[in-house]
Amino acid sequence: FRMDEANGQLYVNDFDEFAKYTAGRIFDMEVEACDRPFDDGTRLCSTGDYEIHVVEGNFAPTVPANQVLTVDENSAIGTACSPGIAATDNEDDGLTFELLPDITPADVAFFSIDAATGVVSVAKDGLNFEVKDTYTMLVKVTDDNVESRSTTTKFTVSVQDVNEDPVCPNLELRTNENVPVGTVIGGEIRCTDEDKDAGQPQDLTFSITAGDDAPATFSAAKSARQNYRLTTVRNAVDFERKESYTLVVTVNDGAG
């Protein structure tokens, strides 16, 4: 320790050395105080004995930096990310969790955090792996000690890719009756697949799975542009016998 001779304020002189002592340690010291010298150079002094007790201090919570949480794309509001924010406190104080919008306000808008548990959940629709697959945020963890302390660190939510169904419009196609076998009916059946559009190797296959007189009358054949067309498979399209057909086409992306 060292003392300011002008006002008697006591300071820790060597923090590294002092850190070796745990709570409960007592330091004994003698302090001498003197007044200013008289004209003849003499001065009056007195001494006192003092004890310094080392008490338990409060440390800020420990929150590992750069934690990574995961959640599936298209998750509903309220879905919990896995795992929650990990944090511990040296004094076993209660902890409070808070998301901070300081660095990425737009990212924070998609999530909320349970103040008591640190579980991060989806707070907004629109998580889409093909659009944005990582969200980076700040979390502040505060203990409930009388001498409250807090730790702020960065973490990331990684959005996991989920296979999504192809999207196909309903179509109305027209053809003449009595056309030859193999005649193409109308335009191409064009479907979109968000996973394939994002560069994932998924080839769409089409098949007629239900409907009027299917698949005996019609089949689906791939076009040069990898879309599909309906074609006739036998010369049996007769307006007088049947003037319209309703077909169900199943589209498979091969990814389950």
N, C-alpha and C positions, 0 to 999 in steps of 0.2 A: 504494500500500500504506500501511498504518498499523500501528503497533506499540504494544502495551500496555507502558507505561513501567514497570509494576510487575513484570512477569514475562517480558517479551521476546517474547511471543506475537505472531506476524505475521498480519495479516488483509488480505484484499482489500478495498480501500476503495471501489472503484467497479466493480460487477459488469458494468455495461453496457460500460464502457470496456475492462475486462479480457477480455470476450468477443470482442473484435476480434482478439485474439492467438491464433494457432494453435499446435499442438504443435511443439516445437523452439525456440521463442523463449526467450532467456535474458535475465534482468534482473540487472544488477549494482547492488549497493548497499553502502554503507559504514555500519556500525553502531557507535555509541559507547555504551559501558557505563561508568557511574560509580558509586562507592560513596557512602555517606552522608557528609555534611560532618563534618569534625572540629570540635572546640570552637572552633578559630580560624577556622572557615568554609572551610577548604580541603578539597578532595576529590580523589581520584585517579580518573583515567579511562583507558580504553584503547579502541582502535578495531580493527575487523576488517572485511575485505572478504568479501562473500557473493554467491553466485550463486543466482538462483531460476530453475529450469528448468520451462517449461510442458510438461506431458506430456498425452498423450491421455486424456480422461476417458470414462467409460461412460455412455451415455444410455439411457433406457428405450426399449423397442421402440415403434415407431409403429403404432398400430392405429386405422384410421378408425372413428369412432363411427357408430352407427345403420346398420350394414351390413344388407342384406336378402338372405336366402337363400331359395330356393324348393324345394318338393318336392310331388309329386302326392299327393292324398288316397289312402287305402287302400294306401300303399306298404308293401312288406314290410320286416321288420326287416333292417337292414343297408344299405338304400337310401341313397345319398349325396345330401345336399342340394347345390344348385348356386347359386353357386360355394362354395369353402371360405372360411374366415375369412382375409381379407387382412391381412398384417402384415409389416413390414420392420424391420431393425435397422441403425442407423447404423454400427456396428462389424462388421457381418456375423457376429455371434455366432449360435450355434444357438438356436432358439426352442422353447419348450414351451407347449402350449395346454391350458387347463383350463376346464371349465364350472363356474360357481358357482351354488349354489341360493339365494343371498341374497334375491332379490326374487320369484322365481316357482318354488318347488320343484316344483309340479305340472307346469309346462311343461318343466322340465329333465328330468323323468322320461321324457319321450318321446324324448329324443335323447342321443347320445354324441358325443364329439369325439376324433379321432385326435391324441394328444399331440404327435406329431412333425410332422404335416402341416396340422393345423387343419381337416381335412375333418369336417363335421358329418353324422352318419348317424342314421337312424331306429332307436330302441332299444326301441320298444314298439308293439304293434298298437293301432289305434284312431284314426288320423288321419282325421278326417271333416270335410270343408269345411263341410257343412251344420250341424255342431255347433260347430266352432271353426276359424277360418281363419287366425289369427296366434298365434305363440308368441314371447314376449319373454324373453331370457336375458342373463346376464352372462358374458363370456369374459375370462379372465386369461391374458396372454401374458408369459412370463418368459424373459429371455436367460440363456445359460450362462456369462456373464462372471464372472471372479473376484469383481468387485464387482457382483453380480447385481442387476438392476432389472426391474421388471414394470409392465405397463399393464393396467388393467381398463376394459372398455367394454361398452356394451349393443348387442345385435344382435337381429334378428327373423327368424324362419322364417315365410314366407308359404306356406300350404297352398293348392295349386292345385286348382280344381274339375275333376273328371273325370266324364263322363256315366256314370251307373250304370243297370244293367238294371232294368226294372220287376220286381216280385216278385208272383207269382200263385200261389194255392194250388191243389192238385189238388182237383177237385170230382166229386161223384157226383150227377147230376140224374135225375129220374124224370118220365115222362109216360105217358099211356095210349096204347094203340094206336089207329090209325085216326083220330087227331085231325086237324082241318082244317089246310090250309096256312096258315102264319103263326102257329100256336099257339106261345105262349111256353113254354119248357120250364124248369121250376124257377126258382130265384132268379137274381140277377145274378152275373156273373163280376166280382168285385171285386179289382183289383190295386192295389198301392201303388208309388209312384215317389218315391224320396227327393229327387230333383232337383226334381220338380214340387211336392212338399210344402214345399220351401224357397223357393217363389215363382217358380221359373223357368218360362217359358211353354212347357210341353211337354204336348201332347194325346196321349193314348194311343189307338191304333187296334188293333182286334182282327181277326184273320182265321183261318179254319180252314185249316190247311196240310197236314194229314195225318190218317190214321185210317181207320176202317171206313166205306166208302161216302160219303166226304167229298170235296168239299163238296156232292154232289148232294142229300143228304137234309136237311142242316142248314145254317143260315147264322148269322152273328153280327150282331146289330142293337143300335145304341146306345140306351140307356134315357134317360129324362128327366134322370136324375142323372149322366149322362155315364159310367155303367158300361155293361157289355154283357150281353145275354141271348142264349141260343141259341133259335132258332126253327126250325120245320119249314118246308121250302120245297116239299114235295110230299106228297101223302097216301099215304105209302109206309111208315109205321111200323107194322109188322105183327108182333105178338108171336110168332105161329107160325112166321114166316119167320126172324126174328132178334130176340132178346130183349135184346141189349145192344150198344152201340157205344162204341168207344174213339176219342176225337178228340184231335188236337193243335192247340191254339190258340196262335198266335203274336201276341205283343203288342209293338208298336213305339212308342217314345216320340218318333219323328220327329227325334231328334238324332244318329242314327247308332250 
